[in-house]
């Protein structure tokens, strides 16, 4: 008779029970008091909204500590909504195929095309030939390239394009199959840099056009491309270099200072690649078409109503039509666990929004600072946005918090433009949870770090991001013509 010698994983059981206990707490709590904004408007918390907050805490706990696969936790989100009548099952599960999730699928296929065509190796070798053998400079080069690309295209597409390139770098480092400090710095830093770079223009993510719409509605002022870049480029690039310094010199110092013989190996591999192929040219042309379409959507009325996922999916369809992709690629090389993760995140975000739970939390938090000094209010706004954007899509975080923040700013005499820039900066930097942004989840595919490691690493970066907003509000932004107060 064989005995089961497998040890009980008490840590996993503890966090499973903790998540369930948090949901049970909000299930059995009596109705909570309404949130009241400074204008006296009440935001009651319905039974469904109260349960949505409990589900929000359950999902966050299970995602952080990965008690079950992250995609499976997303399925639980849909199940709980349907079982406890928080939202109808049709709505809860429909969000798993939201266009934003399809955009992520399209970006993953774009990255896969780069890999299959051999472009990622060519790009990796080109970058490595410039930065040389120093591992810290390789990290810097990776982060700079990532951030720069997000000025021109969506950060999800950039991350999907960079991922296979980074896997090539890991193979040259000799640690492709096992976690190491250099690998953690490389992939976590890529995700962080993608967020920091994406705030610098209208093209990096959908959150900026959405925020501009809210800002115009509340102030009547139209934001220009130049205004956004003028305010956000300094913050974004300071954050990129902070990310590099802390990851490369503090948190994950590479095991090796140099990769001896890297230049020679890169030259040999470049020679083996030969001249650029027609397949590579085809991928470049298709990718350029996608990038140009996404870039001009804001300026061409005929394209304005076309969802941004459509160009990405058209590119994927073209790759299948030209037989660059096969059924095996679809089944084995597309990370369905990551897609389920984002489906669940979308479902969770819409659940909080539609039940009114998100508005209740935002008003409750910000109303506490309605009589505080302006810098405390700006910091509180920053904390709220960066906390929410770790759990729900950043567009939803902006939609929930910015209107409330702009209203309260009027009572305090705070410049609404300052609230806008602080919110946009924070919405780009979900440093703690994979669900906060697609680049986080794409980086996780490397298997170089766990969800808990990502969470713990993100805590000091989150604190630094909030403190940096306060510093910019006092020093840099006033020098750029954005004063803190308007009266």
PyMOL commands that set and color helices and strands:
alter all, ss='L'
color gray80, all
select helices_A, chain A and resi 10-28+47-65+70-83+89-97+99-117+119-131+135-149+155-173+181-198+206-219+225-251+262-273+278-296+301-304+308-321+327-332+336-355+357-367+374-388+394-412+416-427+434-436+438-444+451-474+476-479
alter helices_A, ss='H'
color red, helices_A
select strands_A, chain A and resi 35-36+42-43
alter strands_A, ss='S'
color yellow, strands_A
deselect
rebuild
show_as cartoon
